[in-house]
């Protein structure tokens, strides 16, 4: 069934309001202000019309997981006040094309990528904020750094002054349900708290990006400062 333009706009507005309400309630349950948590709207599989409606509804922080799709969408929507984040894997040969488009990369998963980002950001004379992606679940199919590799990387950050590490990101395990997801979110928060005691000067690790449409309330309760929401924002709008 085709959804009319006006109906799409209405549903996206309602979905965004509902997500914000659920986020606020989760923040209050954990003794935090809703203002301490930002929504990154993930636009994978989402068309330009739906993205425009979401931005018009008031959500301007968008995340794309595929660099080529990010480039195309950023070009097509250049007239809108969008803050783009890359939330998926980035290959080093795509760094130069990606950096001019994004305000943050949430998915840095290797020292070699940090080296490439620093070199390009230095060339552009514009530091790039990033999050280190942690494979907290240990699943072989997932990207991200093993938890034990984060501290050695932090120790090397003074070599890369144009890469501004601001925190950690993770995806919950594919199986195990909400209870497992909550344990993994807590594990990332505990890792961040421990690493704060050994960070080089200037590295704060303030941000925790964790939680998606199915588990973001648990993530907020466990300390998320950024949640990555896709399907919950576009329910009743996209085919299927």
JOPEPE-V623079 format. One record per helix or strand of 3 or more residues. SS is the DSSP state (H for helix, E for strand). FROM is the first residue (numbers start at 0). TO is the last residue. If there is no record, write none. Layout:
ss=<SS/SS>
from=<FROM/FROM>
to=<TO/TO>
This chain:
ss=<H/H/E/H/E/H/E/H/E/H/E/H/E/H/E/H/E/H>
from=<4/33/37/47/60/66/82/91/103/110/127/146/162/176/206/215/225/230>
to=<28/35/41/55/63/75/85/98/107/123/133/158/168/194/208/220/228/232>
